[in-house]
Amino acid sequence: MKNILSLLLITVLVVSCKNDTKKAEEIQEIEVKEMSEEIAYNSYGEKITDADALTSERMLQYYDAMKVGDTLNAKVRGNITEVCSKKGCWMKLDMGNGKIVRVTFKDYGFFMPLDATGEVVINGKAFVKETSVEDLKHYAEDAGETPEEIAKITEPEVTLSFEADGVLLKQ
């Protein structure tokens, strides 16, 4: 009787150890699948990740509550609508509802490719500022606007702005 109980106990232990091995293998397989689904990005500026990035819609809610001079540290996802055609020193992101954010790069430490398009994740400081007529004309010139279009700029405008210290451009 004692031998039968000992044999039964050993069998149960062996079977339970095999199940743990299978579970560990299943977990590793799931982790590998999740890792292979990660999005590939080209990185510019400081190294950042796409974790915890706000959607453009959520960031627009923050911008709507801000006034000229307010600043907010943020990480945001957006879609590029335009890049400086001269050297990639700024870009514009579509925030939805017809709102555009002008993104510059901290200390001109890096630039975007002139043909950059698609989704980006930006990290840095969001702020609202009043852009002078002189700056608006300069930006229009950089964007390749015609002299007639540039001449139509006669008043400053309140601009949603962002100074990025790091950018991820979806490949």
C-alpha positions as CSV (number, residue, x, y, z in Angstrom):
1,M,0.0,0.0,0.0
2,K,2.8,2.3,0.9
3,N,4.5,1.6,-2.4
4,I,1.3,2.4,-4.4
5,L,0.9,5.8,-2.6
6,S,4.6,6.6,-3.3
7,L,4.2,5.7,-6.9
8,L,1.0,7.7,-7.3
9,L,2.7,10.8,-5.7
10,I,5.7,10.5,-8.0
11,T,3.4,10.2,-11.0
12,V,1.4,13.3,-10.0
13,L,4.6,15.3,-9.5
14,V,6.0,14.3,-12.9
15,V,2.8,15.1,-14.7
16,S,2.4,18.5,-13.0
17,C,6.0,19.5,-13.9
18,K,5.3,18.7,-17.6
19,N,2.3,21.0,-17.5
20,D,4.3,23.9,-16.1
21,T,6.8,23.5,-18.9
22,K,4.1,23.6,-21.5
23,K,2.6,26.8,-20.0
24,A,6.0,28.4,-20.0
25,E,6.5,27.5,-23.7
26,E,3.0,28.9,-24.5
27,I,3.8,32.2,-22.7
28,Q,7.1,32.6,-24.5
29,E,5.3,31.9,-27.8
30,I,2.8,34.6,-27.1
31,E,5.5,37.1,-26.1
32,V,7.4,36.5,-29.3
33,K,4.2,37.1,-31.3
34,E,3.5,40.3,-29.5
35,M,7.1,41.5,-30.0
36,S,6.9,40.8,-33.7
37,E,3.8,43.1,-34.0
38,E,5.7,46.2,-32.8
39,I,5.7,49.1,-35.1
40,A,9.0,50.0,-36.8
41,Y,10.0,53.7,-36.5
42,N,12.9,55.9,-37.6
43,S,14.1,57.9,-34.6
44,Y,15.1,61.6,-34.7
45,G,16.5,63.6,-31.8
46,E,16.4,62.1,-28.3
47,K,15.5,58.4,-28.1
48,I,11.8,58.0,-27.1
49,T,9.2,55.2,-27.2
50,D,5.7,55.3,-28.4
51,A,4.4,54.1,-25.1
52,D,1.8,56.4,-23.4
53,A,1.5,58.8,-26.4
54,L,-1.7,60.8,-26.4
55,T,-3.9,60.7,-29.5
56,S,-4.2,63.9,-31.5
57,E,-7.9,64.2,-30.4
58,R,-6.9,64.0,-26.7
59,M,-4.1,66.5,-27.2
60,L,-6.5,68.9,-29.0
61,Q,-8.6,68.9,-25.8
62,Y,-5.5,70.1,-23.9
63,Y,-4.8,72.8,-26.5
64,D,-8.4,74.0,-26.3
65,A,-7.9,74.7,-22.6
66,M,-4.6,76.5,-23.1
67,K,-4.0,80.2,-23.6
68,V,-1.1,82.1,-25.0
69,G,2.0,81.5,-22.8
70,D,0.8,78.1,-21.4
71,T,3.1,75.1,-21.7
72,L,2.6,71.4,-21.3
73,N,5.0,68.5,-21.4
74,A,3.5,65.8,-23.7
75,K,4.0,62.9,-26.0
76,V,1.6,62.9,-28.9
77,R,0.7,60.8,-32.0
78,G,-0.2,62.6,-35.2
79,N,-0.1,62.7,-38.9
80,I,2.2,64.9,-40.9
81,T,0.5,67.3,-43.2
82,E,3.5,69.3,-44.3
83,V,7.3,69.5,-43.7
84,C,9.6,72.5,-44.3
85,S,10.6,72.2,-48.0
86,K,14.0,73.9,-47.5
87,K,15.7,71.7,-44.8
88,G,13.0,69.9,-42.7
89,C,13.3,72.3,-39.8
90,W,9.6,72.2,-39.0
91,M,6.5,70.2,-39.7
92,K,2.8,70.5,-39.3
93,L,0.5,67.8,-37.7
94,D,-3.2,67.4,-38.3
95,M,-4.9,67.4,-34.9
96,G,-8.5,67.0,-36.3
97,N,-11.3,69.5,-36.4
98,G,-9.3,71.6,-38.9
99,K,-6.6,72.3,-36.3
100,I,-3.0,72.1,-37.2
101,V,0.0,72.1,-34.8
102,R,3.4,73.6,-35.9
103,V,6.2,71.4,-34.6
104,T,9.8,72.7,-34.4
105,F,12.8,70.8,-33.1
106,K,14.6,71.7,-29.8
107,D,17.7,73.8,-30.4
108,Y,17.5,72.9,-34.2
109,G,19.3,69.8,-33.0
110,F,17.7,67.6,-35.7
111,F,15.5,67.9,-38.8
112,M,12.9,65.7,-40.5
113,P,13.3,64.3,-44.0
114,L,11.9,66.7,-46.6
115,D,9.6,63.9,-47.9
116,A,8.4,62.8,-44.5
117,T,4.7,61.7,-44.4
118,G,2.5,59.6,-42.3
119,E,2.3,58.9,-38.6
120,V,4.7,60.3,-36.0
121,V,5.1,60.3,-32.3
122,I,6.5,63.5,-30.9
123,N,7.8,64.2,-27.4
124,G,8.4,67.6,-25.9
125,K,6.6,70.8,-24.9
126,A,3.2,71.8,-26.3
127,F,2.3,75.5,-26.1
128,V,0.1,78.2,-27.6
129,K,1.8,81.4,-28.9
130,E,1.0,84.4,-31.1
131,T,3.0,84.2,-34.3
132,S,4.1,87.5,-35.8
133,V,3.4,88.5,-39.4
134,E,7.1,88.4,-40.1
135,D,7.4,84.8,-38.9
136,L,4.2,83.8,-40.8
137,K,5.7,85.2,-44.0
138,H,9.0,83.4,-43.3
139,Y,7.1,80.1,-42.8
140,A,5.1,80.6,-45.9
141,E,8.3,81.2,-47.9
142,D,9.8,78.0,-46.5
143,A,6.6,76.2,-47.5
144,G,7.1,77.4,-51.1
145,E,4.1,79.7,-51.2
146,T,3.8,82.3,-54.0
147,P,4.7,85.9,-53.4
148,E,1.0,86.8,-53.9
149,E,0.0,84.4,-51.1
150,I,2.8,85.7,-48.8
151,A,1.6,89.3,-49.4
152,K,-1.9,88.3,-48.1
153,I,-0.5,87.7,-44.6
154,T,-1.2,90.9,-42.7
155,E,-2.1,89.9,-39.2
156,P,-0.5,87.8,-36.5
157,E,-2.2,84.6,-35.5
158,V,-2.5,82.4,-32.4
159,T,-0.7,79.2,-33.2
160,L,-0.8,75.7,-31.6
161,S,2.9,74.9,-31.3
162,F,5.1,72.1,-30.1
163,E,8.8,71.9,-29.5
164,A,9.9,68.3,-30.0
165,D,13.0,66.9,-28.4
166,G,12.4,63.5,-30.0
167,V,10.4,62.2,-32.9
168,L,9.5,58.7,-34.1
169,L,8.5,58.5,-37.8
170,K,6.6,55.4,-38.7
171,Q,8.4,53.4,-41.5
